[in-house]
Amino acid sequence: MFGALDLRSGQLYYRIRDRKRWMEFLSFLKSLRARWPGDKLYLICDNYSVHKRSEVRAWCADNDVELVFLPTYSSWLNRIECEFAALRYFALKGPTTAATPSRTR
């Protein structure tokens, strides 16, 4: 999953793909660019290698998109990580123990 958080509106934009290669990331960037034409976009990224791929950087330079990289091991500084944590907790972890029927011995 690739995600972007619009800090102005609080809206979360995301794409779920089978793989997380640079081509899927670039496709996600293009969808963001189409959503806000004419505005300079700033995206805060971790140091995942697909974010730094030369084709991605070249496209960003040509399309007024600036990738801002966080220091290594500091993904917690990115506000979207809170959204990802909630998604992992509520959607991917499965039902809570309170909702799960107890087993009798």
C-alpha positions as CSV (number, residue, x, y, z in Angstrom):
1,M,0.0,0.0,0.0
2,F,1.2,3.5,-0.9
3,G,-0.4,6.3,1.0
4,A,-0.4,10.1,1.2
5,L,-2.0,12.4,3.8
6,D,-3.2,15.8,2.8
7,L,-2.3,17.9,5.8
8,R,-4.7,20.7,4.8
9,S,-7.8,18.5,4.7
10,G,-6.8,15.4,6.7
11,Q,-7.8,13.3,3.8
12,L,-5.9,10.0,3.2
13,Y,-5.2,8.9,-0.3
14,Y,-3.9,5.4,-1.0
15,R,-3.4,2.7,-3.5
16,I,-3.2,-1.0,-2.8
17,R,-1.1,-3.0,-5.2
18,D,0.2,-6.6,-5.2
19,R,3.8,-5.3,-5.3
20,K,5.7,-2.2,-4.0
21,R,8.1,-1.6,-6.8
22,W,9.2,1.8,-8.2
23,M,6.7,1.4,-11.1
24,E,3.8,1.2,-8.7
25,F,5.1,4.1,-6.7
26,L,5.5,6.2,-9.8
27,S,1.9,5.4,-10.8
28,F,0.8,6.5,-7.3
29,L,2.7,9.8,-7.7
30,K,1.1,10.4,-11.1
31,S,-2.4,9.9,-9.5
32,L,-1.5,12.5,-6.8
33,R,-0.2,14.9,-9.5
34,A,-3.5,14.6,-11.4
35,R,-5.4,15.3,-8.2
36,W,-3.6,18.6,-7.6
37,P,-2.6,20.0,-11.0
38,G,-0.5,23.2,-10.9
39,D,0.4,23.0,-7.2
40,K,3.8,22.1,-6.0
41,L,3.6,18.8,-4.1
42,Y,5.8,17.9,-1.2
43,L,5.9,14.2,-0.2
44,I,7.5,13.1,3.0
45,C,9.1,9.7,2.4
46,D,11.1,7.1,4.2
47,N,14.3,5.8,2.7
48,Y,12.7,2.8,0.9
49,S,14.8,2.2,-2.2
50,V,11.9,2.7,-4.7
51,H,11.4,6.2,-3.4
52,K,15.0,7.0,-4.5
53,R,14.9,5.3,-7.9
54,S,16.4,7.5,-10.7
55,E,13.3,7.2,-12.8
56,V,11.1,8.4,-9.9
57,R,13.4,11.3,-9.1
58,A,13.5,12.4,-12.8
59,W,9.7,12.3,-13.1
60,C,9.4,14.3,-9.8
61,A,11.8,16.9,-11.1
62,D,9.9,17.3,-14.3
63,N,6.5,17.5,-12.6
64,D,7.0,19.9,-9.7
65,V,7.0,17.1,-7.0
66,E,9.5,17.3,-4.2
67,L,10.3,14.2,-2.2
68,V,11.5,15.0,1.3
69,F,13.3,12.1,2.9
70,L,13.3,11.4,6.6
71,P,16.4,10.5,8.5
72,T,17.1,6.8,8.7
73,Y,15.1,5.0,11.5
74,S,12.8,7.9,12.0
75,S,9.6,7.0,10.2
76,W,7.7,7.9,13.3
77,L,8.2,11.6,12.3
78,N,5.9,11.1,9.3
79,R,2.3,11.9,10.2
80,I,0.9,9.2,7.9
81,E,2.5,6.5,10.1
82,C,-0.3,7.1,12.6
83,E,-2.8,6.3,9.9
84,F,-0.9,3.2,9.0
85,A,-0.8,2.1,12.6
86,A,-4.5,2.5,13.0
87,L,-5.1,0.6,9.7
88,R,-2.8,-2.3,10.9
89,Y,-4.6,-2.4,14.3
90,F,-8.2,-2.2,13.2
91,A,-8.2,-3.7,9.7
92,L,-5.3,-6.2,9.5
93,K,-5.0,-7.6,13.0
94,G,-8.4,-9.3,12.8
95,P,-11.2,-9.3,15.4
96,T,-10.4,-8.2,19.0
97,T,-10.4,-10.7,21.8
98,A,-13.6,-9.3,23.2
99,A,-15.4,-10.1,19.9
100,T,-13.9,-13.5,19.6
101,P,-16.0,-16.3,21.2
102,S,-14.2,-18.0,24.1
103,R,-13.4,-21.6,24.0
104,T,-14.6,-23.9,26.7
105,R,-12.2,-26.4,28.2
